[in-house]
Amino acid sequence: AALQAEIAKLQRKNKSGAAGAHSFKEELKARLRVLRKLKYVTEEGTITIKGRLACEVEISDDLVVVEMLLKGAFNKAPVADVAAILSCQIVEEKNPSVIKQEERLREELRIMKECKEEVSAAEVEFGLRQPDTADAINTGMMDILHMWCSGAEFGEICAQSDMFEGSIIRVMRRMSELLKQLELGAAAIGDKDLEEKFKAVTAAMCRGVPFSSSLYV
């Protein structure tokens, strides 16, 4: 009886594993359809220039960042503005403060919203997302990173925010990773100007207390 029960258990586990594998395959197919629709790969499965750029970006909204880049959202933006805009793709915590940069960078935020809606629509079409569930834009650290990349001291930006210092540092470090990825992506598509732009933002970002080698966060 015990042996029969163990056999039945293994059979149930095997069926569950098969169902999970099938679900995973279906999701992969759906994601490939999204990439085809947004022209990251061709119908034959060849990676396009957009696809090569996207391969270098490893954040949750990678396609949104790539779409923004290709729409020119960063082309004319000064270093501090680029940092402020990209922070919206990194920050998870809410900041109740009034964000001064929202109004000044409203055109860049409009492009971000447009890109989010385009990617979300493709995901809805192929069953990867429910309708009306596009992620909201979190502008909570736009002012902080704009100040930091304009040369402000760490104590100065902390005094302007209700966020914990550790949270600010974690965002800065994640931002530095994203900037390096975008630098590699710009190089992959041969855009020297954007590559230099992201290098400049990295130089403005990676300094001082938040990037001290002895700091444990």
C-alpha positions in Angstrom: 0.0 0.0 0.0 2.8 2.4 0.9 4.6 1.6 -2.4 1.4 2.2 -4.4 0.9 5.6 -2.6 4.5 6.6 -3.5 3.9 5.6 -7.1 0.8 7.7 -7.2 2.6 10.6 -5.7 5.4 10.4 -8.4 2.8 10.2 -11.1 1.1 13.3 -9.8 4.4 15.1 -9.6 5.3 14.1 -13.2 1.9 15.4 -14.5 2.4 18.7 -12.6 5.9 19.1 -14.0 4.7 18.4 -17.5 2.0 21.0 -17.1 4.5 23.5 -15.8 6.8 22.8 -18.8 3.9 23.3 -21.2 3.0 26.6 -19.5 6.6 27.8 -19.7 6.8 26.9 -23.4 3.6 28.8 -24.1 4.9 31.9 -22.3 8.1 31.8 -24.3 6.1 31.6 -27.5 4.0 34.6 -26.4 7.1 36.6 -25.5 8.6 35.8 -28.9 5.4 37.1 -30.6 5.8 40.4 -28.6 9.4 40.7 -29.7 8.4 40.2 -33.4 5.5 42.7 -33.2 7.8 45.3 -31.7 10.5 44.5 -34.3 13.2 43.1 -31.9 13.4 40.0 -34.1 12.3 39.3 -37.6 9.7 36.8 -38.7 12.5 34.4 -39.4 13.9 34.8 -35.9 16.9 37.1 -36.7 17.8 39.6 -34.1 17.4 43.2 -35.3 19.4 46.3 -34.3 16.7 47.0 -31.6 17.2 43.4 -30.4 20.9 43.8 -30.1 20.4 46.9 -28.0 17.8 45.1 -25.8 20.1 42.2 -25.2 22.4 44.5 -23.2 19.6 45.8 -20.9 18.6 43.7 -17.9 15.9 45.5 -15.9 12.3 44.7 -15.6 11.2 47.3 -18.1 14.0 46.7 -20.5 11.9 47.1 -23.6 10.5 50.5 -22.4 14.0 51.8 -21.9 15.1 50.6 -25.4 12.0 52.2 -27.0 12.7 55.5 -25.2 16.3 55.4 -26.4 15.3 54.8 -30.0 12.7 57.6 -29.8 15.5 60.0 -28.9 14.4 60.7 -25.3 18.1 61.0 -24.2 19.7 62.5 -27.3 19.6 66.2 -26.2 19.1 65.7 -22.5 21.9 67.0 -20.2 23.6 64.5 -17.9 21.5 65.2 -14.8 18.3 65.0 -16.8 19.2 61.6 -18.2 19.7 60.3 -14.6 16.4 61.8 -13.5 14.5 60.2 -16.3 16.1 56.8 -15.9 15.4 56.8 -12.2 11.7 56.2 -13.0 12.7 52.8 -14.3 14.6 51.8 -11.2 12.7 53.2 -8.2 10.1 51.0 -6.4 9.5 53.0 -3.2 7.0 55.8 -3.2 8.1 59.3 -2.3 5.3 61.6 -1.0 7.3 64.8 -1.8 6.4 67.1 -4.6 8.8 66.3 -7.5 10.1 69.5 -9.2 11.5 67.8 -12.2 8.2 66.3 -13.3 7.0 69.6 -14.9 10.4 70.4 -16.5 10.8 67.0 -18.0 7.2 66.4 -18.9 8.1 65.7 -22.6 10.5 62.9 -21.6 7.9 61.5 -19.2 5.3 61.7 -22.0 7.7 59.6 -24.2 8.1 57.1 -21.3 4.4 56.8 -20.9 3.9 56.3 -24.6 6.6 53.6 -24.7 5.1 51.8 -21.7 1.7 51.8 -23.4 3.1 50.4 -26.6 4.9 47.5 -24.8 1.9 46.9 -22.6 -0.5 46.7 -25.5 1.7 44.1 -27.2 1.9 42.1 -24.0 -1.9 42.2 -23.6 -2.4 41.2 -27.2 -0.4 38.0 -26.7 -1.8 37.2 -23.3 1.2 38.2 -21.1 -0.6 41.0 -19.3 -4.2 41.8 -18.4 -5.7 44.9 -20.0 -5.3 48.2 -18.0 -2.4 46.9 -15.9 0.5 49.0 -17.3 2.9 49.9 -14.5 2.7 53.5 -13.3 5.7 55.8 -13.7 7.4 56.3 -10.4 9.0 59.8 -10.3 10.0 59.6 -6.6 13.7 60.0 -7.1 13.9 62.3 -10.1 14.8 65.4 -8.0 17.4 63.4 -5.8 19.3 62.0 -8.8 19.1 65.3 -10.7 20.7 67.0 -7.7 23.3 64.3 -7.2 24.4 64.3 -10.9 24.5 68.1 -10.8 27.2 67.9 -8.1 25.3 68.0 -4.8 26.7 66.3 -1.7 25.1 63.2 -0.3 24.0 64.9 3.0 22.4 67.6 0.9 20.2 65.3 -1.1 19.3 63.2 1.9 18.0 66.4 3.6 15.7 66.9 0.6 14.1 63.5 0.8 11.9 61.4 3.1 13.6 58.2 1.8 16.1 56.2 3.9 19.7 56.8 3.0 20.2 53.0 2.3 17.3 53.1 -0.2 18.8 56.0 -2.0 22.2 54.3 -2.2 20.6 51.1 -3.5 18.9 53.0 -6.3 22.1 54.8 -7.2 24.0 51.5 -7.5 21.2 49.9 -9.6 21.3 53.0 -11.7 25.0 52.6 -12.3 24.5 49.1 -13.5 21.7 50.2 -15.9 24.0 53.0 -17.2 26.8 50.5 -18.0 24.3 48.3 -19.8 23.0 51.2 -21.9 26.6 52.2 -22.6 27.2 48.7 -24.0 23.9 48.8 -25.9 24.8 52.1 -27.5 28.2 50.6 -28.5 26.4 47.5 -29.9 24.4 49.6 -32.3 27.3 51.9 -33.2 25.8 55.1 -31.6 29.0 56.8 -30.4 27.2 59.9 -29.1 24.9 58.0 -26.9 27.7 55.8 -25.7 29.6 58.9 -24.6 26.4 60.4 -23.0 25.9 57.3 -20.8 29.6 57.4 -19.9 29.2 61.0 -18.7 26.1 60.1 -16.7 28.0 57.2 -15.1 30.9 59.5 -14.2 28.5 62.0 -12.5 26.7 59.2 -10.7 29.5 57.0 -9.4 31.2 59.2 -6.8 31.3 59.9 -3.1 29.8 58.0 -0.2 27.2 55.9 -2.1 30.0 54.2 -4.1 32.6 53.9 -1.3 34.1 50.4 -1.5 33.9 50.0 2.3 30.2 50.8 2.5 27.9 47.9 3.2 24.3 48.4 2.2 
